[in-house]
Amino acid sequence: MHRTVLIAEDEPYIVQSLSFLLEKEGLDVEVAVDGRQTLDMLRKNPPDILLLDLMMEHLTGFEVLKILRSEGELKDIKVLVLSAKGQENDRRRVMELGADKFITKPYANNNVVESVLELLESIPH
Amino acid sequence: MTPLGPRLRSVRKKKGITQSDLARSIGISVSYLNLIEHNKRNIGPALVAKLTRALDIDPQHLSTPQDARLIHDLENLAAEPLFRLSRLEPKAPKEIVANHPRWAQGILKLYRSNQACSEALEAMSQRLNSDPYMVESSHQIMNIITSIRSFSEILEEVPDLPDDVRNSMTTGISAESRKLGIAAKSLFEFINEPGKSPRSSTPADQVNDFLIDRHNYFEELEDAATSLRTRIDKSGHRLSDALFDYLQEKHGTKIEFRTPQARSTPGTASQYKYDPKSRSLYLANTLPEASARFQLAQHLFELEYGDALAGILKSADLTGEVYQGALRALLNYAASAFLFPYEPFLEASEKTRYDIQLLRRAFGGSFEQICHRFTTLKRPTAPGVPFAFLRVDPAGNISKRYSLPNLPLPRGDGACPLLLAYRAFLTPGQICTQIGALPEGEKNLYIARTVSKHVGAYGEPDRMYAIMIACEGHYIDQVLYGDHLSGRGDQHLTPLGLHCRTCSRRSCQHRAHGSVLGTL
């Protein structure tokens, strides 16, 4: 069974490298470029894991996370936040809103890939 | 401090009892009861008991401790700057509390809510004003670095990368590198160009901005001070006497030293007053010689260089309260330049490594004057150590502030209690030193002591201030006061902030207010 990842990120080169890394691990990758599109795609086709940037147009990552955790069908989706907002208060707020993991940009590729695989393993089959 | 009178009157009227009936029943005159009802007489508990018995009401109905506090709070509210021009009637709080206590509570609630919003807004705007561009720019740079790093790792670690993917990623690195160069250049330009910094909103901050824009150095005033000093300074004469003579002879100024009036006499607090009609200059005879000399020098500059000062201010497009504040700052500057001539003062400062005590002795200035002159040693060809300056009273009111681009100082309420200016009040009159680190990591040397200013006759409290100067940590070896602090490691660093509301040190034991940073 294919595992799916939704990358919510508005920087095309970051999307390109993340897609490459995750597809290499055999994952199906979808991409959303702003907060509103992210929510639409989450609702239409819920992925196993969401890679979420915080600074996006229309809806911020914080808002997406808050809405996601309040919707029954979406609230169990694993969320890995990747953000250049690396301050402690951002990290704490994101975790309080229900993120499963927070990684600060710039990151090491293997840190992101390993975190995604760990989160996928934690999903009950 | 109670609403007893109006409330008594209200109850009496509601019960249909006349003043004369009530007065007679408790054995006082009608006129006395009338004075009580208009809060013109304070009465003791025995009479209150008689009145409440006669009116058949609970004594709490006439006045409670909560009423007194409510009145006190409303009176304090009238003193707030927001109501400065409203001329609120001082007696009204008692009447409002007596007749409409819930309205009184409502007014206070509304005011406190407004105050809380203003504080939060101020704290947020301080943060946003100081770095919205920085936030955006650093975010962009972090994203670019992420792309470059990620692509580089893939190129290095994946040997069998298809050519089209490899080419695409190489192109990506190249494009992102170019973007990084532009973003970094813009950021450095922003940091290094004061003209692009966000502007401040309060008049005091705008005066500070004006001084920072001019690097707190005014060549024209330095030249004027040198010229004036050459004309006035007579060998063998004390400078104060020379100034005194010059003002009398050249400008016909009558200088009079006055004894400050007793505190019961209102409006006599001024240490300096000039009457242009009679050309009379009044100085308080309690002023120390250094302060009197400073006032004379300021006055002389105002007379001889008033147009030049106005020209400087007009060129900066200043008006209103900011103009007046900047004018005072320029007069301070000019008097300082006159009393502590640039070259000899800088030479002595460097020779003594900014020893304020030795400089006071050599130049005859006060602690505050010497510290202030340090902040103006900015001649491009011969600069001194750049110092920031803060003057604050024991209640935390800041009356003088000159910050530096890399050495910010608090603006007002809610400042960091660990800052040396506030700690200096614990050891009055002693010079204290501190190496402090701001949350962003900059280390600075802070030097402070309290000074007292006599303002009146015996029994009048002196005005007390803490004067603090500060320089960036990398100047520590040039300043005497850093000797025992440098090279002692980080355990002697005091972790400072500017204001609790904008400070990111969440676990600080000295925090007085919650931080608003988490809400951003």
Interface residues (C-beta under 8 A of the other chain):
Chain A: E11 Y13 I14 Q16 S17 L18 F20 L21 K24 M55 A84 K85 G86 Q87 E88 N89 R92 R93 K105 P106 Y107 A108 N109 N110
Chain B: S138 H139 M142 N143 I145 T146 S147 R149 S150 F151 E153 I154 E157 V158 V165 S168 M169 G172 A175 E176 S504 R506 S515 L517 G518 L520
